[in-house]
Every structure is written in C-alpha cells, then in structure tokens.
C-alpha cells in the first residue's frame, strides 16, 4: 500500500453510502486508496468494485457466501484476499495500514466493527446511526481511551459538525449552543391523508423524494423514525439534552441542520441532497477539496419551506423522544424493535400503519437493566428483538384464529 495516500475500509461498499464513498475516492485518487471493501450478499457488484478499486481484501458479512466469493475471485483472476463474517470485518478494520473506516452497514450489525476500529485508534466515519444510538457513550469512551476519532457522515449531524467551532470540543456546553434544529424532508407521505397511510405499499415507502437510500432507512424516513434515531444520535455525538433538539420539516432537503447559539447567532449548513458532500468533508477534515457536485443556488434558497412535524402523522418521532428520556436500555430497545418491525413490513407481513402500533406495544412491554458494557448492549438488543417477535407472533396467531 502507498502510505503517501490515506487507506480506507468501506463497510457496506455495495450500499448507497458505500457507492457514494467510492465516488469520492475516485475523484481523489491522489489522496486515497481502498484497503478493503465489504458487502452482505451482493457478490457480483463487490467483484466489479474490486476490478475498479483494487483493494487488498474483500469481505462478505454472510459466511455462507464466502465460497461463492472465492469462486468468483478465482474466475476473475483477481489478486485479493477473501474473508467472511464478523471475524473478517473485525480483522480488516484493525489492520495497521488502515487510516479511515467508513461504516455504511445497515442496522445494529455495524456496532462490532466500529468498536474494534476505534479500539485500535482509527478514524471512523459513521453513516449508520444505529451503533451510535445503541452505544454512543461506550463508543465515545473507547475513542477517548484509544485515540480513535468519530466523524459524523449522516447529513444532518455532519451539518451540525460543520456549524461548530473547530477550536473547541464539539459539545453542547463547550460550544455555547442554545438549540439544535434537525431538518427532515417529511418523506414520501408528507401530503398523504392519514386514512390513505393504511394502504401504503412497500414500493411506495422505499421511494424517497430526495435521497437515494437503502430499503430500511427509506421506511424509517417515511415513518420519521429515522429522525427520531437522529435526535438520539445528536444527543450522543454532541452531548445535547433532548429538550435542546428540535425537529423541523423541510421538504427541499437543502438545509441539513441549524445550530442556534446563546449569543443570538444561528448557523446553518446548506447543500444539495448528495451524500458525497458529508463524506468528502469527513475524509478531508479539517481541509476541503474540490468535489464535482452541484452547488445550491440563490434561486433555490428563495423557495425553501419549513414547518413543524405533525405527531399524528408521525407517531414514531415522539416515541423516540420518550425512549431517550427513559434511558439507554429503552433507546437500545427502540432501535432493535424498530429493525424487526420494519423488516416485517418489508416482507409484507404487516402494514405501514402497523409500524408505530407494534413499536409502541413492544416498548411498553419491554424492560431491561441499564447496560454497563458493549456486551450488555448486545444482550439488551437481543432481548428487545425477542420481545417484539413474541408480540408479532401473538398478533399473527390471533388474526389467523379470526380468519378461521
């Protein structure tokens, strides 16, 4: 590897964040090189990326896909090492040659590799909010103790980060912050009648009006659970109390967040909705480099709109605030329960309007002790998934009985 260049691991290189990251790398070949690429199951795309970016390692997180990956590597005549599973992910992020780890793995599965990367002093660009939601305090502590760095790629949190003074620690009390305003597009159903939400299909829910995202996060955006998780993420990243974080609907997705300060100033970060912007910012921080993306025009700014969220339309958002007020076990439960319920919807086992119903039911039924380690976090996560699956199973059994 050329150590004049920064070496990057892209976790989830075949997903939307991964593809955006590779686009940034491709535009900055004089600065970056790819050390490892990973995917869950998209082997053909991973092989295609290997031809273009020449990593040292390819990792498939599903161990059952390893033999297929090795076969395709051999057929393609590629000089690359193939690994699989959690052990494979953990190995590459801890490698001595690695400078940056970009984490775009969906859901809680990214927690382990992020923890391992920080424990070996890596700079981790976090795009998947779930690990921060689950274990933000623990990951921050590991980063401090092991000289690792967490940089937020999620567009809203990157916007907040850009609005902060680089001369001070990036925390609420240190920066003199009065309030953080997280913007939300409102998703595809902002104007849909409440009655029609019951008939929403999976195809409709995963079609975001502004962002090109994966299936799970697209559904979260449609329910605004995504914004609820981002409230929790902002709380962890910037040590901001929940009452100082406000969500604002902004359909154009041009203003990514605003930060109000105690001296009456308000700073905002604007950009067209393109994940390459926050990724490039973090990879080059504190410097900036030229990126081939369109700028926001003055004409665009003149038509920007903002409104308060309707909690009747988006009941998942207040549930996230409630979980945050109830402590870390409730927050871990919220994330895990939501993942299971969204998966049920994506598999067409429940309806769109059932998502907040089952989320609230499971949160009310779930109890767990406050975790004191990463291992405890994973145990709480597992228990929450078991809790909601039991509730879903009882519901499906009852429906089956009624249909007979």
ABEGO torsion letter per residue (X at the ends): XBAABBBBBBBGAABAAAAAAAAAAAABAAABBBABBBBAABAAAAAAAAAAAGBABBBBABAAAAAAAAAAAAAAGBBBBBBBEAAAAAAAAABAABABBBBABBEAAAAAAAAAAAAAGBBBBBABAAAAAAAAAAAAAAAAAAGBBBBBABAAAAAAAAABBAABBBBAAAAGBABBBBBBAGEAAAABBAAAAAABBAAAAABBAABBBBAAAAAAAAAGAAAAAAAAAAAAAAGBBAAABBBBBBAAGABABBBBBAAGBBBBBBBBBBAAAAAAAAAAOABBBBBBBBBBBAAAAAABBBBBBBAAABAAAAAAAAAAAAEAAAAAAAAAAAAAAAAAAAAGABBAAAAAAAAAAAAAABBBBBBABAAAAAAAAAAAAAAAAAAAAAAAAAAAAAAX
